[in-house]
Amino acid sequence: MEQSAFEKIYEVVKQIPYGQVATYGQVAALAGNKRWARVVGYALHANPDPDHIPCYRVVNREGRVSDAFAFGGGNRQVELLKAEGVEFVGDCVDMEQYQWERPVY
C-alpha cells in the first residue's frame, strides 16, 4: 500500500536530527513533492504523535517559528528548539548553523 502524503511527511520529520531544523519546503521536497510546503503545515498541525514526530523542528525558510504551532504556540516551539541548543538571531533560527543539511535527490 502506498503511503499518504502525511505519512511521507512524518517519515521525513522523524529524521530531522536533534538540535537541527528543516524548512517546510525542504520537508516537502524530501517527502517527494517540492510543492507540498503548505501540505507540510497541514500535516504538522494534525500530528498524531508529537512525542515521536518532532514537528517543532520545522520552520519557515527564514527560520521563523509558527505562530500557530499546534502544541503550545510559537513560544513553546522556541522553548523546545532552545532546549536542544538551537540558537536564534532575533526571532529567527540561525539557519546557517542549524539547518539540516540532508541533500534532496
TIKOL-606049 format. One record per residue (C-alpha): residue in one letter; residue number from 1; x negated, y, z; chain. Coordinates in nm, 2 decimals, padded with zeros to 4 digits. Each point is the difference from the previous one (the first is absolute). Example, Ala and Ser with C-alpha at 12.3 -4.5 7.8 and 13.67 -1.06 7.14 Angstrom:
! TIKOL-606049
<res:A | n:1 | X:-01.23 | Y:-00.45 | Z:00.78 | chain:A> $
<res:S | n:2 | X:-00.14 | Y:00.34 | Z:-00.07 | chain:A> $
END
This chain:
! TIKOL-606049
<res:M | n:1 | X:00.00 | Y:00.00 | Z:00.00 | chain:A> $
<res:E | n:2 | X:-00.13 | Y:00.34 | Z:-00.09 | chain:A> $
<res:Q | n:3 | X:-00.07 | Y:00.25 | Z:00.28 | chain:A> $
<res:S | n:4 | X:00.22 | Y:00.31 | Z:00.02 | chain:A> $
<res:A | n:5 | X:-00.15 | Y:00.35 | Z:-00.03 | chain:A> $
<res:F | n:6 | X:00.03 | Y:00.05 | Z:00.37 | chain:A> $
<res:E | n:7 | X:-00.18 | Y:-00.33 | Z:00.07 | chain:A> $
<res:K | n:8 | X:-00.29 | Y:00.09 | Z:-00.23 | chain:A> $
<res:I | n:9 | X:-00.03 | Y:00.34 | Z:00.17 | chain:A> $
<res:Y | n:10 | X:00.00 | Y:-00.16 | Z:00.35 | chain:A> $
<res:E | n:11 | X:-00.28 | Y:-00.24 | Z:-00.11 | chain:A> $
<res:V | n:12 | X:-00.21 | Y:00.29 | Z:-00.11 | chain:A> $
<res:V | n:13 | X:00.06 | Y:00.20 | Z:00.31 | chain:A> $
<res:K | n:14 | X:-00.10 | Y:-00.29 | Z:00.22 | chain:A> $
<res:Q | n:15 | X:-00.34 | Y:00.01 | Z:-00.17 | chain:A> $
<res:I | n:16 | X:-00.08 | Y:00.36 | Z:00.09 | chain:A> $
<res:P | n:17 | X:-00.29 | Y:-00.03 | Z:00.25 | chain:A> $
<res:Y | n:18 | X:00.01 | Y:00.13 | Z:00.36 | chain:A> $
<res:G | n:19 | X:-00.11 | Y:00.36 | Z:00.00 | chain:A> $
<res:Q | n:20 | X:00.07 | Y:00.07 | Z:-00.36 | chain:A> $
<res:V | n:21 | X:00.30 | Y:00.13 | Z:-00.20 | chain:A> $
<res:A | n:22 | X:00.14 | Y:-00.04 | Z:-00.35 | chain:A> $
<res:T | n:23 | X:00.22 | Y:00.23 | Z:-00.21 | chain:A> $
<res:Y | n:24 | X:00.35 | Y:-00.08 | Z:-00.11 | chain:A> $
<res:G | n:25 | X:-00.13 | Y:00.00 | Z:-00.36 | chain:A> $
<res:Q | n:26 | X:-00.29 | Y:-00.23 | Z:00.09 | chain:A> $
<res:V | n:27 | X:00.23 | Y:-00.25 | Z:00.16 | chain:A> $
<res:A | n:28 | X:00.24 | Y:00.02 | Z:-00.30 | chain:A> $
<res:A | n:29 | X:-00.28 | Y:-00.07 | Z:-00.24 | chain:A> $
<res:L | n:30 | X:-00.14 | Y:-00.29 | Z:00.21 | chain:A> $
<res:A | n:31 | X:00.35 | Y:-00.14 | Z:00.02 | chain:A> $
<res:G | n:32 | X:00.02 | Y:-00.01 | Z:-00.38 | chain:A> $
<res:N | n:33 | X:00.17 | Y:00.32 | Z:-00.11 | chain:A> $
<res:K | n:34 | X:-00.17 | Y:00.34 | Z:00.03 | chain:A> $
<res:R | n:35 | X:00.34 | Y:00.17 | Z:-00.04 | chain:A> $
<res:W | n:36 | X:00.14 | Y:-00.16 | Z:00.32 | chain:A> $
<res:A | n:37 | X:-00.13 | Y:00.27 | Z:00.24 | chain:A> $
<res:R | n:38 | X:00.35 | Y:00.10 | Z:00.10 | chain:A> $
<res:V | n:39 | X:00.10 | Y:-00.37 | Z:00.03 | chain:A> $
<res:V | n:40 | X:-00.30 | Y:-00.04 | Z:00.24 | chain:A> $
<res:G | n:41 | X:00.16 | Y:00.27 | Z:00.22 | chain:A> $
<res:Y | n:42 | X:00.34 | Y:-00.18 | Z:00.00 | chain:A> $
<res:A | n:43 | X:-00.17 | Y:-00.33 | Z:00.08 | chain:A> $
<res:L | n:44 | X:-00.20 | Y:00.14 | Z:00.29 | chain:A> $
<res:H | n:45 | X:00.31 | Y:00.17 | Z:00.14 | chain:A> $
<res:A | n:46 | X:00.17 | Y:-00.34 | Z:00.00 | chain:A> $
<res:N | n:47 | X:-00.30 | Y:-00.18 | Z:00.14 | chain:A> $
<res:P | n:48 | X:00.14 | Y:-00.32 | Z:00.16 | chain:A> $
<res:D | n:49 | X:-00.31 | Y:-00.08 | Z:00.20 | chain:A> $
<res:P | n:50 | X:-00.19 | Y:00.32 | Z:00.12 | chain:A> $
<res:D | n:51 | X:-00.22 | Y:-00.21 | Z:00.23 | chain:A> $
<res:H | n:52 | X:-00.15 | Y:-00.18 | Z:-00.29 | chain:A> $
<res:I | n:53 | X:00.05 | Y:00.24 | Z:-00.29 | chain:A> $
<res:P | n:54 | X:-00.20 | Y:00.32 | Z:00.09 | chain:A> $
<res:C | n:55 | X:00.21 | Y:00.25 | Z:-00.19 | chain:A> $
<res:Y | n:56 | X:-00.15 | Y:00.29 | Z:00.20 | chain:A> $
<res:R | n:57 | X:-00.32 | Y:-00.05 | Z:-00.21 | chain:A> $
<res:V | n:58 | X:00.17 | Y:00.13 | Z:-00.31 | chain:A> $
<res:V | n:59 | X:-00.02 | Y:00.38 | Z:-00.06 | chain:A> $
<res:N | n:60 | X:00.06 | Y:00.22 | Z:-00.30 | chain:A> $
<res:R | n:61 | X:-00.28 | Y:00.08 | Z:-00.24 | chain:A> $
<res:E | n:62 | X:-00.11 | Y:00.31 | Z:00.20 | chain:A> $
<res:G | n:63 | X:-00.02 | Y:-00.21 | Z:00.32 | chain:A> $
<res:R | n:64 | X:00.32 | Y:00.14 | Z:00.15 | chain:A> $
<res:V | n:65 | X:00.21 | Y:-00.23 | Z:00.23 | chain:A> $
<res:S | n:66 | X:00.37 | Y:-00.04 | Z:-00.05 | chain:A> $
<res:D | n:67 | X:00.23 | Y:00.23 | Z:00.19 | chain:A> $
<res:A | n:68 | X:00.26 | Y:-00.28 | Z:-00.05 | chain:A> $
<res:F | n:69 | X:-00.22 | Y:-00.27 | Z:00.15 | chain:A> $
<res:A | n:70 | X:00.26 | Y:-00.26 | Z:00.09 | chain:A> $
<res:F | n:71 | X:-00.17 | Y:-00.12 | Z:00.32 | chain:A> $
<res:G | n:72 | X:-00.03 | Y:00.32 | Z:00.20 | chain:A> $
<res:G | n:73 | X:-00.05 | Y:00.29 | Z:-00.24 | chain:A> $
<res:G | n:74 | X:-00.31 | Y:00.16 | Z:-00.14 | chain:A> $
<res:N | n:75 | X:-00.15 | Y:00.06 | Z:00.35 | chain:A> $
<res:R | n:76 | X:00.01 | Y:-00.37 | Z:00.07 | chain:A> $
<res:Q | n:77 | X:-00.17 | Y:-00.08 | Z:-00.33 | chain:A> $
<res:V | n:78 | X:-00.28 | Y:00.25 | Z:00.09 | chain:A> $
<res:E | n:79 | X:-00.03 | Y:-00.16 | Z:00.34 | chain:A> $
<res:L | n:80 | X:-00.03 | Y:-00.35 | Z:-00.14 | chain:A> $
<res:L | n:81 | X:-00.26 | Y:00.10 | Z:-00.26 | chain:A> $
<res:K | n:82 | X:-00.21 | Y:00.20 | Z:00.25 | chain:A> $
<res:A | n:83 | X:00.01 | Y:-00.31 | Z:00.23 | chain:A> $
<res:E | n:84 | X:-00.18 | Y:-00.19 | Z:-00.28 | chain:A> $
<res:G | n:85 | X:-00.26 | Y:00.28 | Z:-00.03 | chain:A> $
<res:V | n:86 | X:00.14 | Y:00.17 | Z:-00.30 | chain:A> $
<res:E | n:87 | X:-00.09 | Y:00.37 | Z:00.00 | chain:A> $
<res:F | n:88 | X:00.20 | Y:00.29 | Z:-00.13 | chain:A> $
<res:V | n:89 | X:-00.10 | Y:00.32 | Z:-00.16 | chain:A> $
<res:G | n:90 | X:00.28 | Y:00.24 | Z:00.10 | chain:A> $
<res:D | n:91 | X:00.32 | Y:-00.21 | Z:-00.05 | chain:A> $
<res:C | n:92 | X:-00.15 | Y:-00.23 | Z:-00.26 | chain:A> $
<res:V | n:93 | X:-00.19 | Y:-00.32 | Z:00.02 | chain:A> $
<res:D | n:94 | X:-00.37 | Y:00.04 | Z:-00.11 | chain:A> $
<res:M | n:95 | X:00.06 | Y:-00.20 | Z:-00.32 | chain:A> $
<res:E | n:96 | X:-00.36 | Y:00.01 | Z:-00.11 | chain:A> $
<res:Q | n:97 | X:-00.10 | Y:-00.19 | Z:00.32 | chain:A> $
<res:Y | n:98 | X:00.31 | Y:-00.21 | Z:00.07 | chain:A> $
<res:Q | n:99 | X:00.17 | Y:-00.10 | Z:-00.33 | chain:A> $
<res:W | n:100 | X:-00.01 | Y:-00.37 | Z:-00.06 | chain:A> $
<res:E | n:101 | X:-00.24 | Y:-00.07 | Z:-00.29 | chain:A> $
<res:R | n:102 | X:00.17 | Y:-00.31 | Z:-00.14 | chain:A> $
<res:P | n:103 | X:-00.03 | Y:00.01 | Z:-00.38 | chain:A> $
<res:V | n:104 | X:00.32 | Y:-00.01 | Z:-00.21 | chain:A> $
<res:Y | n:105 | X:-00.03 | Y:-00.25 | Z:-00.28 | chain:A> $
END
